[in-house]
Amino acid sequence: MKKSKTTPPVSWTSAEPEGPGRNSSPPASRRPLPELSSSELLDAYSRAVISVVETVGPAVVSISVGQAAPETGFEPEGAGSGFVITPDGYILTNSHVASGAKRIEAVFTDGRRLSAMLVGDDPSSDLAVIWVDSSGLPYASLGESSQLQVGQLVIAMGNPFGFQSTVSTGVVSALGRSLRSRQGRLIENIIQHTAPLNPGNSGGPLLDSRGQVVGVNTAIIAQAQGIGFAIPSSTARWIVTQLLTQGRVKRGYLGLVGFRRKLDRRLVRFYKLSSDYGLEVASLDPQGPAKRGGLLAGDILVGAGGQNVASVDDLFKLLSDWPIGRPLPLVCLRLKDRLEVEVLPAEAK
């Protein structure tokens, strides 16, 4: 382990001018917004939702899973939602909806019922890709979940309880949540929102007001009201790439749980870091590579393999491409010190 010999200065002086020459005009973010009547606000809200539904609705499908039946040809055993992501028939949904199904059918809003095959699934992120033999399909675009803000309008679409093309609205209530998958692995950086979800919504899109997919709805809390969770589109994008190219997601494993942390501005300036955020280590697997490499709970990762680390997604993306068994150099902050450590990733099981 290498430790830098320098530490940042204790205090900083403000570069903002003071006195009579200081610009007294308030920033744009503090200027009063033009007042709108309640009806105008509701009309704008409605138009935004209607526009999204009309644009994205045809790309949302109902997914039925089951097995072949001698009389009807198909005996459903479960259901969920999904949405088309390419015009040639690739559909994104939840792993727990499609995994292990002997037969899968996708039902479109125009009434078409097409047989689907599982391309690949990733239980660790609860995402799966299925495919139907068709072309020229309407599809939804994955947006940038990293731009989401708490309080932002979101729209959930899906097929709860078998009711096709159901729409609900809410707001982002929290970002950076962790949710444990059915296999026990923590899914990081989850979006928490208030758009009502019910059984059957799983795998449906969570959209912003522009109709961009910002998340994939994955879970509800049955004992609570108005709490839903979605996997961010930034995670979904690279998971889909792995599933389409390899049929599975091959990950390196460091044995740590972390969360996004805003860095002290003095540290950012002193160490000339390229981001104001890092990944704080919350806990470590006692037998994991990170622990053996010398990391401690409370360390803040800011770099790995020569790349910036500002979130769990950054680390996941790096580990998905990093060769298993190849030493991975990490840069972290421990209190005010900058440390360089080296870990040997293992393959995630």
Phi, psi and omega in degrees: 000132179254139182233130179291150184268357182250152176231154183290154177297157185286323185225161179228148175264147181286140178271000183278130181294149178240169175093192187298331183282356183288136179293120184266359181290133180290147176297160184301326183292344181255355180285145182296137178282152177297139183283135177239147177287164180299320181293322178294319178296316180295321178296316179296318178298313181297318180297322179296314181293315181299318180298318179295316181297316181295325183281313189265335185313313181297342180272349182271132184237156172264132182248126176246135178238146181179217181216165181293141178236141185297326185266309184271344181088338180206130178243105183290142178235348180195168182210159177196198181232167176196178177210143182289133181246350175218150182291347181262022165105006178277133187233134178261135179209190177273148176298320184289348175277316190257337186296133176080000182287137177283332178212140182231136175232141176246127181250124183267166183294338179274006177096351180294136177240111185242139175289141183234156175238149179280121178277316180182152177220154183229093182301332182294334176247359183057042177235148178213154175240129174242167184222138174243146183277086180203171180215165180066028183280147171293141184221160179255149182258137176283124180267199183252099180292340180294343180268359181294150176229148177299131183099351182287142177295134173225154184232126179256136177232145180176200185226064182293138178055024179084000178277107189288148174057050177269138183240137173220155183232159177188203178226160172290121182260340177194154178235157176077021177288162173242141181224132182275129179286173180293340177271000177095354180276140179285129171265120187266164171062035181288145175269127173258133183216172185250006176292121185303131177238153177218166177307130185109342176284343184304129180094350179282162183278148167252124191241153172268183186289350177264359180086013177272138178285119178253352179193164175244114183298134187228336186200158172229162173254112187297327184278351182245164179245136174075023178239117177229162182229150179217143175281128185296149181296332178296323175289315183300324185299313182280335173296315179301317179301316179295318182292322181288330183267328185238345183082353177202170178252117179261117186240147166279156184233126178254339179079043176220154173242131183217173178216155182293136185224131176284134185271152173299128184301329180294322178292320179301316181289316185296317181267004177054050180282149184272357179220152176275000183235154174219181181249107181279133179282117180271320179205163184228143170291121183303332181254010186276166180301321182296318179296316179294331180281350176108003177290151178233154173300134183101341174296148179243113178286133177235352179202151178205129178058030180081005180245155178289141176238113180236357182199171176297321179302319179300316181291319178300315181298318179297314183292333179292335181255344184284131181300131178296132179090354177269129181304135181248114177284134179240146173242128181220163175252129175237106190058245181256003183262148174260126183240150173240123179233164180230128180238159180246097184298142172256165179280130179294137180269000000 
